[in-house]
C-alpha cells in the first residue's frame, strides 16, 4: 500500500521553490534532465520524479514531477512526522513560502520594496512600497 499524496499545486519558478525550501531548512535537488527518486515509507515505497526536496534528519523526500505543460506537481509520503513538520501538512508551509518568494521577486522587478508582516492564523502578508 502506498502512502503517497499528490499535492494539487503548480510550481513554475524553480529559484522561488529553492528559496522557499532553503528558508524551511530543506534543500531542492534539481538538475535539468536528471531523474531523482522520491522516498517514502520503509524506502521500499519510492517513485521516480524530476526533482526532490530533502529534509534534514529524514529519509523521506518531497518529489516534483514536470508535467507536459512545464509545471511541476508535488508528491510526498506524509507518514513521516519530520517531513510534515518541515514542509507543513500537505506541503502548506512550502507552498506558502513559494508564493511569497515568487511574489517578492516579481514586485522587486517592478521597483517595489517588499517586507513581510505576520497575519492571522499563520498567514504572511506582503507589504509593497516604492523606494
Buried (B, 14 or more C-beta within 10 A) or exposed (E): EEBBBEBEBEBEBBEBBBBBBEBBEBBBBBEEEEEBEBBBBEEEBBBEBBBBBBBEEBBBBBBBBBEEEEBBBBBBBBBBEEBBBBBBEBBBBBBBBBBBBBBBBBBEEEEBEBEEEEEEEEEEEBEBEEE
